[in-house]
Amino acid sequence: MPHLVILYTPNVDARTDMGALCRTLADAMLQVRDEAGRQVFPTGGTRVLAYPAAHYAVADGKGDYAFLYLNLRMASGRSDAVKQGAGDAVLAAAKAHLAPLFEQGLVGLTVQVDESPGQVYDGKHSTLHPHFASQT
């Protein structure tokens, strides 16, 4: 561990290189350090897997909306600061890689960090929510 699983709408495939995103995220995870400056995630145990959803519905279905859900699962025992730092690192790397998608269209991105037991981070960045908020 850690394992980062990406579930995404298949319309993302034509808009970005998912293999490159996986590598970028793995590299970001490997750069996470604890309070003593030690690498948090073992290189050999770091995994990033991406799966397009066979079926999906996003928002009201009236547009070609895209969504990516990143779930980082780690073993227990790390400090809250390390968990936050890992989530922030994954979110920042994903946002940087996906910036052209956010500029081109309506995309949702969620990063969650889970530790046994329970969720410890829920970071989001989306152009969907502001789009729909402006319609009300």
NORKATA-V806475 format. One record per run of one state. SS is the DSSP state (@ for helix, = for strand, . for the rest). FROM is the first residue (numbers start at 1). LEN is the number of residues. If there is no record, write none. Layout:
ss = [SS & SS]
from = [FROM & FROM]
len = [LEN & LEN]
//
This chain:
ss = [. & = & @ & . & @ & . & = & . & = & . & @ & . & = & . & = & . & @ & . & = & . & = & . & @ & .]
from = [1 & 3 & 10 & 13 & 18 & 31 & 33 & 34 & 39 & 40 & 43 & 46 & 47 & 54 & 66 & 75 & 80 & 105 & 107 & 116 & 119 & 127 & 128 & 134]
len = [2 & 7 & 3 & 5 & 13 & 2 & 1 & 5 & 1 & 3 & 3 & 1 & 7 & 12 & 9 & 5 & 25 & 2 & 9 & 3 & 8 & 1 & 6 & 3]
//
